[in-house]
Amino acid sequence: MKRTKQFLVLLILCCLGVSVGVSAQDNLQIRKVFEKYGDRKGVTMVELSDEALEGYDFSLFKSITINNDSQAADFIRACLAQDESGAKKVKQVVSNGIPTSIFLQLPPKHQLFRLILFNETFKPEQKTTLIYIESKKDSEDVLKLILKKK
């Protein structure tokens, strides 16, 4: 009986820990991009957390790359436009009136800094990439780390 209670307490604590990590991106529209396109053919989605990110000081890294799908790129831009309203810092590159690169620094949630990076290229083919990062480090520090590791 005592073991059962300990197991239940442990299970509840684990569930609470998972829900806190998941909820940091729950209110974002880009979550729909990962849900809608994540398992499609020709799409590469990566989700890393915990030990896999130890050297980067990230708690969550999600990326999705979609090839030759202009509708998906438009869907991502629409989601980003909604998420942009709560962003602290927005940087964009616009080509022919269409944003091709977007950087959003979102307000911290659950003591995690959140970043969204979007990039679309057209040569040699159309490639759309969306990256979402959660970290205990400030967004500027995360961006410096990404650029340094590259």
N, C-alpha and C positions, 0 to 999 in steps of 0.2 A: 504494500500500500504506500509506504514512504517513497519507494522508488518510482511509483507511478506519479505521485505528486511532484517529485523532482523533475521527472521527464516532462510533465505538463508545464511546469514553470519554465523550463528550458525551451520548450517548444514555443510558448507564448513570447518569451524574450527574443527568440530568433525571428519570429513573425514580425514583431515590432521593429527590429533592426532592419529587416528587409523592406518593410513598408516605408520607413523613413528614407531609405536610399532611393526607392522607386518614386516616392512622392515629390522629390526635388525636380523631376521633369514632368510629372503628371499634368501640371497646369499649362504646359507648353504645347503649341500647335504642331511643332515639328515631330512630336511623338507619333502623330498620325502618319508621317512619312515613313518612319521605321516599321510601323505596323502594316501599312499598305504595300510597300515595295520590298520589304526585307526578305521575303521568301520567293521572289520572282526570278525567273531564269534571266541570266545576263546581269544580275545585280550582285555586288559584293557588299556584304554587311559584316562589320566587325564590332563586337562588344567585349570590352575587357574591364575587369574590376579587380580589386584587392591585390593579391600577390603578383599578378601579371603586370601591374602598373607601379610596382614598388620603387623603381628608380626614377619615376617621373613625378611622384607625389600627387598623382591623380587618384580619385576614388572611383571614377567612372569615365570611360572613353567609349563613345559610340560613333561609328562612321558608316556611311553608306555611299557607294559609288554606283551610278546608273549610267549606262551607255546608250547613246542614240535614242533618247526618249524626251522630246521637247515638252510633252504634256506633263511628265514627271517634274521637269525643271520648273514649269509654270506653277505646278501644285506646291512645290517647295517654296518658291518665291511668295506665294499667297500665304502659306503658313508663317514664313519669316516676317511678313508685313504685320501679321497679328502679334507675333512675339516681340516685335520691335517696339511696340508701344510701352512695354515695361523696361526696356533696355536702358542702361546707364550710359553706354557709349556705343555709338553706331559709326562704322566706317564702311564706305561702299566704293566700288569701282563700277562705273556705268559705261557700257559700250552700245552705241546706237540706240540709246534710250532705255536699255534693259540692264538691270543690275547683274553683273557677272561675278562679282566677289562681294561678300558681305561679312562683316565682323560685328557680332553683338556681344556686349558684356552685360549680362543680366544681373539683377540684384541678387545678393546671396540668399540662399534658402537653406535652412537646417545647418547653418554655419559652413556652407559650401559655396564657393564661388563658381559661377556657371558661365560657360562660353559657348557660343555657336559660331561656327565658321562655315561659309558656303563658297563654292567656287564652281564656275562653269567654263569649260574650254571647248573650242570648236575645231582645233587642228591637232592631230590628223582626223579626229572624229569628235562628235559631241560627247563630252564626259562631264557629268554633274556629280559633285561631291559635297556631302553635308557631314559636318563633324560636331558632336556635342561632347563637352568636357565638364566634369565636376572636379573641383580640387579644393583643398584647404588653403592653398596658396592664392594670393591675389591674381586676378586675371592678367595683369601686365606681366607678372612673374612667369605665369604659365606660357604666355605668348613668347617671351624671351627664351624659355626652355625649349619650346617647340622649334623656334628658329635656330637655336644653338645646336640641337641634336640633329637637325637636317644637314 
